[in-house]
Amino acid sequence: MIPTTAELETLREAGRIASNARNWAAETIKTGYLLRDLQEGMETIIREAGALPPFPAQTSRNKVAAHYCSSPTDNSRFEENDLVKIDVGAHIDGLIVDTGISADLSEDQRWKALIGAASDALDAAIGMCSPQLDVEDIGERVEEVITAAGFRPILNLTGHGLGRYTLHDTPQIPNARIGLKGSLEAGSIFAIEPFATSGRGYIKDDGKPEVFMLERTPKPSNKIDAESFEAIQSWKGLPIARRYFSDIPKKPFERTLKELIKQGAAREYPPLSEVTGHHVGWKEHSIWLGPDGPEVLTA
């Protein structure tokens, strides 16, 4: 996406809002705190500032690299020695930013090097961004920084372009040379997100999904409740969570969601875990590639 001048100002405001939510979570998180409360707290900050979440706020721990989203009744609490990925975004009228940071809940800061490897790789990647830069060159630099620190990048997760009401747009931005095609376009908006691990460097689906996305209009069905479908459709194809729909009766909503998934009209996003069970560190920023170079919208 190439934003207009007015859209760029809106994206900057969304960036400030998302950054405030991320920073609040990083300062608030502690052992014993409910995961659900931290996620909902970030979303409250976003809504009170006049924006909306473009995807459910997430807190993925330890081997889980991404997509851990609490159910409305999730009573999981952060534990001592957790390594937490705090993932949050904001959108204003469909103009999206995406950001995140890792938090170390150990007293001895045992995850400092792993988090630092991802953070340093992100800084290096941002610093090299320029028009027509091949996305594989970014991936190569990310891998160099992470491997120099003694870790491996996650190879089957990538950064991504950001479009209007489109969270994952082109181009994909890899964490190593993996054979992707694409380059950075002058004036475009995108997110870079290096993942570092001491494991093999691959993720797999692992656990019950709590993130969903409506991808197309379903076929008519008496299993689809009109109120539930209208509420899901109101998110305009952005990822959603069950906790967004607490004011809708549970049975018709669940029946509707099940039918949408069965038809292939909606997609599920389960948690993503490192295949060997090793911890994952991560950091993400959204960037505008302006005439003076990369501007971090979520700084």
Sequence and secondary structure as in RCSB ss.txt:
>XXXX:A:sequence
MIPTTAELETLREAGRIASNARNWAAETIKTGYLLRDLQEGMETIIREAGALPPFPAQTSRNKVAAHYCSSPTDN
SRFEENDLVKIDVGAHIDGLIVDTGISADLSEDQRWKALIGAASDALDAAIGMCSPQLDVEDIGERVEEVITAAG
FRPILNLTGHGLGRYTLHDTPQIPNARIGLKGSLEAGSIFAIEPFATSGRGYIKDDGKPEVFMLERTPKPSNKID
AESFEAIQSWKGLPIARRYFSDIPKKPFERTLKELIKQGAAREYPPLSEVTGHHVGWKEHSIWLGPDGPEVLTA
>XXXX:A:secstr
    HHHHHHHHHHHHHHHHHHHHHHHH  TT BHHHHHHHHHHHHHHTT B SS  EEEETTEEE     TT  
 B  TT EEEEEEEEEETTEEEEEEEEEE  TT TTHHHHHHHHHHHHHHHHH  TT BHHHHHHHHHHHHHHTT
 EE TT  EEEEETTEEEEEEEE SS  S   B  TT EEEE  EEESS S EEE S   EEEE S     TTS 
HHHHHHHHTTTT  EEGGGGTTS HHHHHHHHHHHHHHTSEEEE  EEETT   EEE BEEEEEETTEEEETT 
